[in-house]
Amino acid sequence: MRHHWLLLGACGWVLLILMFASKFINFRAADDYGERAGGQSWTEPGTKLLQPNPEKPAPKATDVPSVVPSVAEWQSVVEKRIELLSAVCKNNTLRNLTQVSVSKFILDRIFVCDKHKILFCQTPKVGNTQWKKVLIVLNGAFPNVEEIPENLVHDHEKNGLPRLSSFTPQEVTERLNSYFKFLIVRDPFERLISAFKDKFVKNPRFEPWYKHDIAPAIIRKYRKSHRDSDHAGSGLRFEDFVRYLGDVEGRRHMDRQFGEHIIHWVTYVELCAPCEIHYSVVGHHETLEQDASYILKAAGIEELVSYPAIPPGITRYNRTKVEHYFSGISKRDIRRLYARYQGDFRLFGYPSPDFLLN
């Protein structure tokens, strides 16, 4: 009898360990398309996807359809996004969050495919590597996206993708007025989490300046208690990152020092000037499968190139992950962060994160 109870107890412990391990593995799954993730999703069973506030006129931009719609059916979703974008751009109370001049910094973000008259504005941390591959194939350097070496994609001296800034002012105006133009966005706070993980935690492309230059500068200015001797050892914390991002005036000098490395966390407004440049399509990372098919069709290139396969669930919005990262951060710092990125939330139909703000 004693052996019987011991066996039952051992089985119980094994089950508990397996349950804990499965949840831990699921929570650690990669959230960015492009990482090796094995199709895992951050969304745990029972967690509801964050839906737009029904009182707001925003379309359900981040909803994932239960049935994959046709390209023709998806057109109404795309049109609603452009209508919302136009309406928010005209809102005078948000002008300081949505209006920017089209500078060289912005023209540097826009890649050009003259052969097929396409402009693509790069918004880091939303799967842009895959769109660069599409453009490289369209430019004729490789027959398909699978054959493009990963180290070539981000080598802007060798990947054959010209930037709009390399053209004369007249050539820039002609392309902006006549080419098919698109960009991809995702929930702004999820994008910041992705940028933090990619640059300050994992750093898969070995970019040491994030750890050795940028992180210590942020820690010195924004960590409430620190010692100069342990900056490198302690590493940047997400709460330090949030304080830096939310300090609109205080970080300006630092951003000038950081140079173009800040593109991974500056707003979509600062990257692509969506109120000044009239984009043909605004795709959403959360509905990337539908948007990719639509963009290829609308640009007239669906017979020439295929978008890389998307692992199931990898693009899905996950409130659980967002709550986890923001759990130890003060309401004051979160509100300051939202104030800076409010334009991105409003322009692209993402609901305000009230579960964090209130």
N, C-alpha and C positions, 0 to 999 in steps of 0.2 A: 504493500500500500504506500509506503514511504517513497519507493522508487517512482510509483505512479504520479504522486504529487510533485516530485522533483522534476519529472519529465514535463508535466503541464506548465510548471513555473518557467522552465527553460524555454519552452515554446513561446510563452507570453513575452519574455524578454526579447527573443529573436524578432517577433512581430513588431514590438515597439521600436527596436533599432532600425528595422527595414522601413517603417513608416517615417521615422525621423530622417533617414538617409534620403528617401525619395523626395521629401519636401525640400531638403537642402540642395539636392541636385537640381531640382526644378527652379529653385530661387537663384541658383548660380548660373543659369543658362544665359547664353549671349543674347543681347537685345538688339544688336545691330545686324542688319542684313550685310553679309560680307564676312562676318566672323564665322568660324567653324563651330556650329551650334547643334547640329544634329536634329534640327526641327523643334527644339524646345520653345516654350512660351513662358514669359514672365507671369502671365495671368494664371492664377491658381483657381481650382474649382470653387465655384460659389462667389467669385469676385466679379462684380458687375463692371462692364465697360462704362467709362465716363461718358455721359450723353449730354448734348447741348441743352441749355436751359430753354424750356418750351416758351418762356416769355420773351426770348430774344428772337430776332428775325433771322438768325444765322441758320444756314442749311446744315443738315446732319453730315458735316464734312468728314467726321472721323468714324462714322458707322461702317462696319464691315458687312456687306450684304450676305444673307444666308444662301442666296442663289446668285451665281456669277452672271451679271447682266451682259447683254450684247453691247458692242461698241456704240450702236445707235441709241440704246437705252441709257448708256452712261453719259451721253452728251448733255442731258438735262442736268445732271449733277455738276458737270464742268461749267455749264452756263450759270448755274446758281452761285457757284464759287466766284466767278468773275463779276456777277452782279453785286454780291456782297462786298467784294474788294473795292469796286467802284463807289459804292455807297459810303463805306467807311472812309475812303480817301477824301470824300467831299464833306465829311464831318469836321467842321471848324474847331470843335473842342478837342479833337485828337491830332490836330495838325503838327504839333511839336513831336508827336510819336510816330507819324506816318510820312512826313514830307522831308525829303533830302534832295540835295542837288546830285546830278549824275556826274560824279567825279571819276578820276582815273582809277581810284580804288575800286569803284563799282565796275568800271569797264574791264578791269583786270580779272574780275570774277566771271565774266561772260565768255564762254568758248564758242568758236565760230566754225561752222561747216558750210563753206561757200558752195560746195558742189551740190548740196541739197537745200541750201538757203535756210539754215537752222541756227538759232542762237540758244544756248543753254546756260543759265545762270547757276553757278555752283553754290550750294548751301551745305557746308560740311556737316557730317553726322546724320545724313538722311539717305545713305546709299548712293552717293554721287559717283563712287568708283565705277559702278556698273554703267552709269550713263556715259561716263568718259570712254569706257570700252566701246559702247555703241557708236559714239562719234569717231573713234579711232578706226573702227571697221568701215564706217561710211566714207572716211577719207581715203580708204583703199590700202592702208598699211598692212592689214591682216584680213583674212577671209572670214573669220568669225571671232566672237568674243572669247571663246575657250582657249584660243591660241595666243592670246596677248599675255606676256609675262607681267606678273604683278608689280615688279619693280619699275616697269616702264610706264605704267599708268600715271604715276605721280611725278615722273621726271619730265617737267614741262619744257626742257630743252630738247628732248628726244621723242616725245609722244606724238608730235606732229599736229597738236591742237593749238591753232592760233587764238589769241585773246583779242577781244574787241578793241582793247587799248592800243593794239599794234597798227591800227588803221588811222587814216587821216580823219579830221572832224567831218568832212563831207561824206566819206565812206562809212563812218559810224552812223551818221544820220540816215543814210540810204538803207543800211541793214536794219536799223531799228524800225524803220517805217515799213519795210516790205518782207522781212524774214519771219518764219515761224519761230515764236519765242516761248520758252517754258522754263519753269523751275519746280522744285519739289520741296515741300515743307513737312514738318511733323509737329506734334505737341511741343511747345517751346521748352517746358520744364524737362520733358523726357530728353530732348536734344541736349540740354545742359548736363544732365546726368551722364549721357553717352560721351560727351566731350571730356568731362572730368575723368571718367574711367579710362578712356582711350589715351589721353595725353599724360595724366598724372598717376595712374595706377598700373595699367598694362603696358602702354607705349610700345605696341607691336612693331612699328617701323623704326624703332630706335632713333628717337629725336631727343637727345640728352638735354637740350636747352630748356625743355619744360620742367625737368626735375632740378637742374643745376642753376638755372637763371630765373625763370618765371616763378616757380613755387617758393623759393626762399624770399623773393621780393614781396609776394603776397602775404606770406607768413609774418614777416617783419612788420608790415603795416596793419594787418587785420586780425592776427591772433591775439586774443585778449591777454594771455599770459604766455610768455616764451622766453627762452634764453638763446642768445646768439649762437652759442656753441652747439645747440642740438637742432638747428634748422634742417639740415640735410637728413639727419637720422629720423626725425619725427615724421617727415613727409607732409604734404598738403592734405588738409582735411576738407571734406565737402562744405562744412560750415564756413571755413576760411574763404573758399571759392565763392560762396553765396554772398558773403559780406563784401568782397571785392567787386563782384558784378553789380550789386545794388548801390554802390557808392558812385553815383553818376559823376559828380564833380571831382572827388578825390582820386579816382582811378585814371583820369585823363592823361596825366604825366606818365604814369606807368604804361598805359597803352601805347603811347608814342615810343617808349623804350622797347616794348615787346614787338613792335612792328606788325607784319602781316600774320604772325602766329595767332593773333586774336580772332582771325576769321572763324575759328571753331566755336566761338561763343558770342560773337556780336549778333545783333538782331537781323532778321530777314530784311527789314527796311534798310539797314545800313549796308547790307550785302548786295541787294538786287534792285532797290528803288522801285518797288511795285506800284507806287502811285504816280511815278513819272514815266516809267516804261510800261507800255500796254502789252502785257503778256497774253499769248494765245491760250495757254493752258496753265493752271496751277494744280500740280499733282500733290497727293497726300501720301506720306509714307505708310499711313494706316490702311490705305486702300491701294497699295502700289500695284498689285496684280491687275486690277481694273484700269488704273491710270496708265500703266505702261502700255497695255494693249491699245488704249485710246490714243495715246501720244504717237505711237508708231503709225497708226492708221491716219490720224489727222495730219501728220507731217509727210505722209505719202511714202514711207520707208518700210512698211510692214513686210514687203516682199524681199527686202535687201538685207535685213538684219533682225535678229531675235534678241529680246531682253533675256538676260540670264535667269535660270530657274530660281524661284523664290522659295526657300524652306518654309513649310507650313507654320503659321503662327509667329514667324520671326518679326513681322512688322506690326503686330497687334499692340495697341495701347494697353498699358498695365498700370492701374491705379495702385496696386500693392507695392510695386517697385518705387513709385514716386513717394508714397507715404513712408516707406522704409528710409529713403535717403533724407527726407525732410523731417524725420521724427525728432531729431535732437536740435533743431534750429528754431530760434525764437520767432514769434509772430512778427515782430518788428522787422527782422531781416527778410522774412519771406514777403512781407508787404512791399518793402523797398525793391526787392527783386521783381515782383509782379509789376510794380509801377514802371520799371524800365522796359519790360517785355510785353506790356499791355497792348501796344500797337500790333505786335505779332499775333497775339491771341485774337484780337478783334478783327483784323484784316482777313484772317484765314478761317474764321468760324470755329475756333477752339474755345470751349467754355472756360470761364475763369475758374481756377482751382479753389473754389469756396471751401472745400474740405480741408485745405491747408490754411486759408486766410482767416477763417472765423473760429 
